[in-house]
Amino acid sequence: MLAQAFRLVRAPPGDPAHTSPAHRVATDPERVGEDLLKLVLTLVELLRQLVERQALRRVDAGDLTEEQEEELGATLLALHDALAGLCAEHGYALEDLNLDLGPLGPLLPRE
């Protein structure tokens, strides 16, 4: 399945503008640090959303006590606020963290 995904994003054969990796990847040395930070923030947001969905499933299933539900809700809210603060500190909005995966669609679901 992974090979299928990479096959979908390859440059078309015979396109001379896309024959070397240097033409496909922007490697501005001054932007590498910011891009890496944005990638890390994106991964943290993805994990936060996954944990939040799992927590909602557990709440719906009745697996948690009331105290656990409250603690989990407070923890997820604090994580969301901390991530939003980090994004604001570096000039991003949470919406900026969603990567466009081309034919596969966006990485993060729209909330």
Rosetta constraint file for C-alpha pairs under 8 A:
AtomPair CA 1 CA 5 HARMONIC 6.44 0.50
AtomPair CA 2 CA 6 HARMONIC 6.38 0.50
AtomPair CA 3 CA 7 HARMONIC 6.10 0.50
AtomPair CA 4 CA 8 HARMONIC 6.38 0.50
AtomPair CA 5 CA 9 HARMONIC 6.80 0.50
AtomPair CA 5 CA 104 HARMONIC 7.78 0.50
AtomPair CA 6 CA 10 HARMONIC 6.42 0.50
AtomPair CA 8 CA 103 HARMONIC 7.16 0.50
AtomPair CA 9 CA 102 HARMONIC 7.29 0.50
AtomPair CA 9 CA 103 HARMONIC 7.51 0.50
AtomPair CA 11 CA 15 HARMONIC 7.27 0.50
AtomPair CA 11 CA 18 HARMONIC 6.28 0.50
AtomPair CA 11 CA 19 HARMONIC 7.91 0.50
AtomPair CA 14 CA 19 HARMONIC 7.76 0.50
AtomPair CA 15 CA 19 HARMONIC 6.60 0.50
AtomPair CA 17 CA 23 HARMONIC 6.73 0.50
AtomPair CA 18 CA 23 HARMONIC 5.68 0.50
AtomPair CA 18 CA 24 HARMONIC 6.17 0.50
AtomPair CA 19 CA 23 HARMONIC 7.32 0.50
AtomPair CA 20 CA 24 HARMONIC 7.14 0.50
AtomPair CA 21 CA 25 HARMONIC 6.20 0.50
AtomPair CA 22 CA 26 HARMONIC 7.26 0.50
AtomPair CA 22 CA 27 HARMONIC 7.97 0.50
AtomPair CA 27 CA 31 HARMONIC 7.75 0.50
AtomPair CA 27 CA 32 HARMONIC 7.16 0.50
AtomPair CA 28 CA 32 HARMONIC 6.50 0.50
AtomPair CA 31 CA 35 HARMONIC 6.01 0.50
AtomPair CA 32 CA 36 HARMONIC 6.05 0.50
AtomPair CA 33 CA 37 HARMONIC 6.20 0.50
AtomPair CA 34 CA 38 HARMONIC 6.15 0.50
AtomPair CA 35 CA 39 HARMONIC 6.16 0.50
AtomPair CA 36 CA 40 HARMONIC 6.24 0.50
AtomPair CA 37 CA 41 HARMONIC 6.16 0.50
AtomPair CA 38 CA 42 HARMONIC 6.04 0.50
AtomPair CA 38 CA 97 HARMONIC 6.67 0.50
AtomPair CA 39 CA 43 HARMONIC 6.26 0.50
AtomPair CA 39 CA 97 HARMONIC 7.62 0.50
AtomPair CA 40 CA 44 HARMONIC 6.24 0.50
AtomPair CA 41 CA 45 HARMONIC 6.15 0.50
AtomPair CA 41 CA 83 HARMONIC 7.53 0.50
AtomPair CA 41 CA 87 HARMONIC 7.64 0.50
AtomPair CA 41 CA 97 HARMONIC 6.99 0.50
AtomPair CA 42 CA 46 HARMONIC 6.15 0.50
AtomPair CA 42 CA 97 HARMONIC 4.97 0.50
AtomPair CA 42 CA 98 HARMONIC 6.79 0.50
AtomPair CA 42 CA 99 HARMONIC 7.88 0.50
AtomPair CA 43 CA 47 HARMONIC 6.19 0.50
AtomPair CA 44 CA 48 HARMONIC 6.05 0.50
AtomPair CA 45 CA 49 HARMONIC 6.16 0.50
AtomPair CA 45 CA 83 HARMONIC 7.49 0.50
AtomPair CA 45 CA 97 HARMONIC 7.78 0.50
AtomPair CA 46 CA 50 HARMONIC 6.28 0.50
AtomPair CA 46 CA 108 HARMONIC 6.55 0.50
AtomPair CA 47 CA 51 HARMONIC 6.13 0.50
AtomPair CA 48 CA 52 HARMONIC 6.05 0.50
AtomPair CA 48 CA 76 HARMONIC 7.61 0.50
AtomPair CA 48 CA 79 HARMONIC 7.61 0.50
AtomPair CA 48 CA 80 HARMONIC 7.66 0.50
AtomPair CA 49 CA 53 HARMONIC 6.18 0.50
AtomPair CA 50 CA 54 HARMONIC 6.25 0.50
AtomPair CA 51 CA 55 HARMONIC 6.04 0.50
AtomPair CA 52 CA 56 HARMONIC 6.24 0.50
AtomPair CA 52 CA 76 HARMONIC 6.92 0.50
AtomPair CA 53 CA 57 HARMONIC 6.31 0.50
AtomPair CA 54 CA 58 HARMONIC 6.32 0.50
AtomPair CA 55 CA 59 HARMONIC 6.17 0.50
AtomPair CA 55 CA 72 HARMONIC 7.55 0.50
AtomPair CA 56 CA 60 HARMONIC 6.05 0.50
AtomPair CA 57 CA 61 HARMONIC 6.06 0.50
AtomPair CA 58 CA 62 HARMONIC 6.16 0.50
AtomPair CA 58 CA 63 HARMONIC 5.32 0.50
AtomPair CA 58 CA 64 HARMONIC 6.65 0.50
AtomPair CA 59 CA 63 HARMONIC 6.15 0.50
AtomPair CA 59 CA 64 HARMONIC 6.05 0.50
AtomPair CA 59 CA 69 HARMONIC 6.91 0.50
AtomPair CA 64 CA 68 HARMONIC 5.74 0.50
AtomPair CA 64 CA 69 HARMONIC 6.09 0.50
AtomPair CA 65 CA 69 HARMONIC 6.21 0.50
AtomPair CA 66 CA 70 HARMONIC 6.25 0.50
AtomPair CA 67 CA 71 HARMONIC 6.13 0.50
AtomPair CA 68 CA 72 HARMONIC 5.93 0.50
AtomPair CA 69 CA 73 HARMONIC 6.04 0.50
AtomPair CA 70 CA 74 HARMONIC 6.13 0.50
AtomPair CA 71 CA 75 HARMONIC 6.07 0.50
AtomPair CA 72 CA 76 HARMONIC 6.11 0.50
AtomPair CA 73 CA 77 HARMONIC 6.10 0.50
AtomPair CA 74 CA 78 HARMONIC 6.10 0.50
AtomPair CA 75 CA 79 HARMONIC 6.16 0.50
AtomPair CA 76 CA 80 HARMONIC 6.14 0.50
AtomPair CA 77 CA 81 HARMONIC 6.16 0.50
AtomPair CA 78 CA 82 HARMONIC 6.05 0.50
AtomPair CA 79 CA 83 HARMONIC 6.08 0.50
AtomPair CA 80 CA 84 HARMONIC 6.10 0.50
AtomPair CA 81 CA 85 HARMONIC 6.06 0.50
AtomPair CA 82 CA 86 HARMONIC 6.24 0.50
AtomPair CA 83 CA 87 HARMONIC 6.17 0.50
AtomPair CA 84 CA 88 HARMONIC 6.14 0.50
AtomPair CA 84 CA 93 HARMONIC 7.09 0.50
AtomPair CA 84 CA 94 HARMONIC 6.29 0.50
AtomPair CA 85 CA 89 HARMONIC 6.05 0.50
AtomPair CA 86 CA 90 HARMONIC 6.44 0.50
AtomPair CA 87 CA 91 HARMONIC 6.11 0.50
AtomPair CA 87 CA 92 HARMONIC 4.68 0.50
AtomPair CA 87 CA 93 HARMONIC 5.76 0.50
AtomPair CA 87 CA 94 HARMONIC 6.63 0.50
AtomPair CA 88 CA 92 HARMONIC 5.37 0.50
AtomPair CA 88 CA 93 HARMONIC 6.25 0.50
AtomPair CA 92 CA 96 HARMONIC 6.04 0.50
AtomPair CA 92 CA 97 HARMONIC 7.76 0.50
AtomPair CA 93 CA 97 HARMONIC 7.33 0.50
AtomPair CA 94 CA 98 HARMONIC 7.84 0.50
AtomPair CA 98 CA 106 HARMONIC 6.38 0.50
AtomPair CA 98 CA 107 HARMONIC 5.88 0.50
AtomPair CA 98 CA 108 HARMONIC 5.49 0.50
AtomPair CA 99 CA 106 HARMONIC 5.69 0.50
AtomPair CA 99 CA 107 HARMONIC 5.34 0.50
AtomPair CA 99 CA 108 HARMONIC 7.28 0.50
AtomPair CA 100 CA 105 HARMONIC 6.02 0.50
AtomPair CA 100 CA 106 HARMONIC 4.56 0.50
AtomPair CA 100 CA 107 HARMONIC 6.38 0.50
AtomPair CA 101 CA 105 HARMONIC 5.18 0.50
AtomPair CA 101 CA 106 HARMONIC 5.53 0.50
AtomPair CA 101 CA 107 HARMONIC 6.45 0.50
AtomPair CA 102 CA 106 HARMONIC 7.53 0.50
